[in-house]
Amino acid sequence: MDVDGLTRTEIRKAVASALAEDVGRGDVTTQAVVPRRAYARAVLRPRQPVVVAGLEFAAEAFRRRSRSVEIRIQVQDGQRVEAGTVLMEVEGPARALLEAERVALNFVQRLTGIATLTAAFVAAVAGTGVRILDTRKTTPGWRRFEKYAVRCGGGCNHRLSLQDMILIKDNHLRTLEGCKPNAVAVAVARARRRWPGLEVEVEADNLEQVDQAVSAGADRILLDNFSLADLREAVRRVAGRARTEASGGIHLGNVRAVAETGVNDISVGAITHSAPAADIGLDFV
């Protein structure tokens, strides 16, 4: 379910929509202040160390404001760079550069922020063999872009959408309370019959549900808000019969300890829903 790459069409569509939102009928400030024939060169640089993502969105923003803009991308998405590194140079009509500036920066700052935070989590679990996964806690309409940024940061994608995999969560199980032998067994069996080609993951809130999920033949078990001791015990009970995924309350301060319990994966909603925008500026030079 990894987002292998973004298409030119979806980048163009996203940027066109963002420019329509931002420019509207015209940049009245630039039209009033900047001479029509003014020409400029600008550089895009981070003010902090970052892992880069989203440069093609920025390039598309400038292209859409003027066909005569020259763009020189100096680094690649997924590359770690230091503060002050030139990411991109743009040269052309000053009005076009000013009209595209905010949209270009919004894409690069947001996606680079996600890539940078993801990379920090990946570094924190280095050597354990644990994968850092994203979630569906993404900005509406930006999911593919944000999951692409996760990949740039070295993370892995969980479900892109609800159609990709069976994930039986607590609210699904509550609709089956009282079913025999237990709600987990019934849910897994129904999922297998309805969608035999899809992986089945079960969210477990306690060790009893872990045992039930293993007995039901789940492919993955999501260990939700487990203590470190319970994570270790869950891994012991599963004994490799399913892939284990820790989730809930994961942050940079505890992710290494969680990884060392022996789980296969750790899903972190924060890498998309709470990543701070990277501090990146566009300066005329």
Secondary structure per residue as TSV (DSSP state, phi and psi in degrees):
chain	resnum	aa	ss	phi	psi
A	1	M	-	360.0	13.6
A	2	D	-	-65.9	144.9
A	3	V	-	-81.5	102.6
A	4	D	-	-70.2	-30.1
A	5	G	-	174.6	161.0
A	6	L	-	-100.4	142.3
A	7	T	-	-84.2	154.2
A	8	R	H	-58.7	-36.8
A	9	T	H	-63.2	-44.6
A	10	E	H	-72.9	-30.5
A	11	I	H	-65.5	-45.8
A	12	R	H	-61.2	-42.5
A	13	K	H	-64.4	-43.7
A	14	A	H	-65.1	-42.8
A	15	V	H	-69.2	-40.4
A	16	A	H	-60.0	-42.0
A	17	S	H	-65.4	-41.4
A	18	A	H	-66.3	-39.7
A	19	L	H	-67.4	-39.8
A	20	A	H	-61.1	-38.7
A	21	E	H	-67.7	-40.6
A	22	D	H	-87.3	-43.0
A	23	V	H	-82.1	-35.0
A	24	G	T	60.4	-132.3
A	25	R	T	-80.9	-5.8
A	26	G	-	152.4	152.9
A	27	D	-	-82.9	95.5
A	28	V	H	-66.1	-32.4
A	29	T	H	-66.1	-50.1
A	30	T	H	-63.6	-41.2
A	31	Q	H	-62.9	-33.6
A	32	A	H	-79.6	-33.7
A	33	V	H	-101.3	-39.1
A	34	V	S	-95.9	125.9
A	35	P	-	-58.6	144.0
A	36	R	T	-57.7	-35.6
A	37	R	T	-94.1	6.1
A	38	A	-	-63.9	139.5
A	39	Y	E	-122.1	144.6
A	40	A	E	-148.8	159.6
A	41	R	E	-125.4	138.4
A	42	A	E	-137.4	156.0
A	43	V	E	-126.1	144.4
A	44	L	E	-103.2	119.4
A	45	R	E	-139.5	141.2
A	46	P	E	-81.8	150.0
A	47	R	S	-102.2	13.7
A	48	Q	S	-153.2	160.9
A	49	P	-	-64.7	136.8
A	50	V	E	-144.6	164.4
A	51	V	E	-107.4	122.1
A	52	V	-	-80.4	142.6
A	53	A	-	-156.1	143.5
A	54	G	-	96.6	13.4
A	55	L	H	-64.4	-31.9
A	56	E	H	-66.9	-28.8
A	57	F	H	-65.9	-43.2
A	58	A	H	-63.4	-44.6
A	59	A	H	-60.5	-41.0
A	60	E	H	-64.5	-36.9
A	61	A	H	-60.8	-43.8
A	62	F	H	-68.9	-40.6
A	63	R	H	-60.6	-38.1
A	64	R	H	-72.1	-19.5
A	65	R	H	-88.2	-22.9
A	66	S	-	-163.9	131.6
A	67	R	T	-70.9	-18.0
A	68	S	T	-89.7	-0.3
A	69	V	-	-69.6	131.8
A	70	E	E	-98.5	132.4
A	71	I	E	-124.6	130.0
A	72	R	E	-126.7	104.8
A	73	I	E	-83.7	124.8
A	74	Q	-	-99.5	-16.9
A	75	V	S	-134.6	173.4
A	76	Q	-	-110.8	149.5
A	77	D	T	-56.8	138.5
A	78	G	T	93.4	-7.9
A	79	Q	-	-85.9	136.7
A	80	R	E	-87.8	129.3
A	81	V	E	-134.1	158.9
A	82	E	-	-88.8	164.6
A	83	A	T	-57.6	138.1
A	84	G	T	91.0	-8.4
A	85	T	-	-65.9	134.3
A	86	V	-	-76.0	117.8
A	87	L	-	-86.7	-37.7
A	88	M	E	-156.3	143.7
A	89	E	E	-115.6	137.1
A	90	V	E	-130.6	141.7
A	91	E	E	-143.6	131.3
A	92	G	E	164.3	-160.9
A	93	P	E	-56.2	128.5
A	94	A	H	-59.4	-37.8
A	95	R	H	-60.4	-42.6
A	96	A	H	-63.6	-42.0
A	97	L	H	-63.8	-42.0
A	98	L	H	-68.3	-38.3
A	99	E	H	-67.9	-31.3
A	100	A	H	-91.4	-13.5
A	101	E	H	-53.3	-53.3
A	102	R	H	-66.3	-42.4
A	103	V	H	-64.2	-44.7
A	104	A	H	-57.8	-46.7
A	105	L	H	-67.5	-39.0
A	106	N	H	-57.5	-45.6
A	107	F	H	-65.1	-49.6
A	108	V	H	-69.0	-40.3
A	109	Q	H	-64.3	-44.5
A	110	R	H	-66.8	-49.3
A	111	L	H	-71.9	-36.8
A	112	T	H	-66.7	-36.4
A	113	G	H	-60.1	-42.2
A	114	I	H	-65.9	-46.2
A	115	A	H	-61.1	-39.8
A	116	T	H	-68.5	-43.5
A	117	L	H	-67.3	-41.2
A	118	T	H	-58.2	-45.2
A	119	A	H	-60.0	-34.3
A	120	A	H	-66.0	-40.6
A	121	F	H	-66.5	-42.3
A	122	V	H	-61.7	-42.5
A	123	A	H	-64.0	-35.4
A	124	A	H	-66.7	-25.8
A	125	V	T	-107.5	12.3
A	126	A	T	-55.4	135.6
A	127	G	T	91.0	-10.3
A	128	T	S	-90.8	-17.4
A	129	G	-	81.9	2.2
A	130	V	-	-82.4	138.6
A	131	R	E	-93.0	141.2
A	132	I	E	-93.9	122.1
A	133	L	E	-108.8	150.1
A	134	D	-	-90.2	-175.3
A	135	T	-	-134.5	-171.0
A	136	R	S	-91.1	13.2
A	137	K	-	-83.7	76.3
A	138	T	-	-126.6	165.2
A	139	T	-	-68.8	126.2
A	140	P	T	-52.4	129.7
A	141	G	T	87.3	-12.6
A	142	W	-	-111.3	9.4
A	143	R	H	-56.6	-49.3
A	144	R	H	-62.1	-37.5
A	145	F	H	-66.7	-44.2
A	146	E	H	-70.9	-36.3
A	147	K	H	-70.6	-30.5
A	148	Y	H	-62.2	-42.6
A	149	A	H	-63.4	-37.2
A	150	V	H	-58.2	-43.5
A	151	R	H	-63.5	-39.2
A	152	C	H	-60.7	-31.4
A	153	G	T	-86.2	2.3
A	154	G	T	94.2	2.6
A	155	G	-	-85.0	178.8
A	156	C	B	-122.2	152.5
A	157	N	-	-91.1	134.4
A	158	H	-	-86.1	-149.3
A	159	R	-	-60.6	135.5
A	160	L	S	-77.7	-37.8
A	161	S	S	-150.5	176.0
A	162	L	T	-65.8	-16.1
A	163	Q	T	-85.2	-7.4
A	164	D	S	-83.8	-29.6
A	165	M	-	-158.8	151.3
A	166	I	E	-78.9	124.2
A	167	L	E	-131.9	103.5
A	168	I	E	-88.0	112.4
A	169	K	-	-106.5	179.0
A	170	D	H	-59.0	-39.2
A	171	N	H	-69.8	-31.4
A	172	H	H	-63.0	-44.5
A	173	L	H	-66.9	-30.6
A	174	R	H	-65.7	-26.6
A	175	T	T	-73.5	-10.5
A	176	L	T	-114.1	15.8
A	177	E	T	-57.9	135.2
A	178	G	T	93.4	-11.3
A	179	C	-	-70.1	147.9
A	180	K	S	-108.3	143.1
A	181	P	S	-75.6	-24.8
A	182	N	-	-165.8	164.0
A	183	A	H	-61.9	-37.5
A	184	V	H	-63.7	-47.3
A	185	A	H	-60.6	-42.9
A	186	V	H	-66.0	-44.0
A	187	A	H	-63.1	-46.0
A	188	V	H	-62.7	-43.2
A	189	A	H	-62.9	-42.9
A	190	R	H	-64.6	-41.2
A	191	A	H	-63.3	-42.1
A	192	R	H	-62.9	-40.9
A	193	R	H	-67.7	-41.1
A	194	R	H	-77.9	-38.7
A	195	W	-	-133.3	72.7
A	196	P	T	-63.0	-19.2
A	197	G	T	-92.0	-2.8
A	198	L	S	-102.1	147.7
A	199	E	-	-65.7	149.7
A	200	V	E	-120.1	122.8
A	201	E	E	-116.5	142.4
A	202	V	E	-120.1	130.3
A	203	E	E	-83.7	122.4
A	204	A	E	-108.9	133.3
A	205	D	S	-97.9	-10.7
A	206	N	S	-156.8	172.3
A	207	L	H	-68.1	-29.5
A	208	E	H	-62.3	-42.7
A	209	Q	H	-68.7	-29.8
A	210	V	H	-59.9	-48.7
A	211	D	H	-59.8	-41.5
A	212	Q	H	-65.1	-40.6
A	213	A	H	-65.9	-40.8
A	214	V	H	-63.2	-46.6
A	215	S	H	-62.2	-32.9
A	216	A	H	-78.6	-11.1
A	217	G	T	85.9	27.8
A	218	A	-	-62.1	146.0
A	219	D	S	-78.9	-34.2
A	220	R	E	-136.0	151.7
A	221	I	E	-130.1	122.0
A	222	L	E	-92.0	116.9
A	223	L	E	-95.2	100.2
A	224	D	E	-92.7	117.5
A	225	N	T	56.7	40.3
A	226	F	-	-82.4	148.3
A	227	S	-	-70.6	165.3
A	228	L	H	-60.0	-41.1
A	229	A	H	-63.2	-42.6
A	230	D	H	-70.6	-32.6
A	231	L	H	-61.6	-46.0
A	232	R	H	-61.1	-41.5
A	233	E	H	-67.5	-38.7
A	234	A	H	-63.0	-44.3
A	235	V	H	-60.4	-40.4
A	236	R	H	-62.8	-44.2
A	237	R	H	-68.6	-39.0
A	238	V	H	-67.1	-38.9
A	239	A	T	51.3	41.4
A	240	G	T	79.9	2.0
A	241	R	S	-78.9	-13.3
A	242	A	S	-150.0	161.0
A	243	R	E	-83.3	134.4
A	244	T	E	-105.3	140.2
A	245	E	E	-133.9	120.8
A	246	A	E	-89.2	142.8
A	247	S	E	-154.4	153.7
A	248	G	S	99.4	116.5
A	249	G	S	70.4	23.6
A	250	I	-	-86.9	130.2
A	251	H	-	-144.0	175.2
A	252	L	T	-63.4	-23.9
A	253	G	T	-75.8	-22.9
A	254	N	T	-122.3	-3.0
A	255	V	H	-65.1	-33.7
A	256	R	H	-64.7	-43.8
A	257	A	H	-63.3	-39.0
A	258	V	H	-64.0	-43.7
A	259	A	H	-61.2	-35.5
A	260	E	T	-76.7	-2.1
A	261	T	T	-75.9	-13.9
A	262	G	T	104.1	4.1
A	263	V	-	-66.4	158.4
A	264	N	S	-83.7	-38.1
A	265	D	E	-136.2	154.9
A	266	I	E	-131.7	121.4
A	267	S	E	-97.8	136.0
A	268	V	-	-131.7	103.5
A	269	G	T	-64.3	-27.9
A	270	A	H	-63.2	-26.2
A	271	I	H	-66.6	-19.4
A	272	T	H	-109.4	-46.8
A	273	H	H	-80.1	-16.1
A	274	S	S	-129.6	13.1
A	275	A	-	-68.4	127.5
A	276	P	-	-72.4	143.9
A	277	A	-	-62.4	138.6
A	278	A	-	-69.4	146.4
A	279	D	-	-84.7	97.8
A	280	I	E	-130.1	136.7
A	281	G	E	-122.7	156.7
A	282	L	E	-115.8	117.3
A	283	D	E	-121.8	133.1
A	284	F	E	-73.1	136.1
A	285	V	-	-127.7	360.0
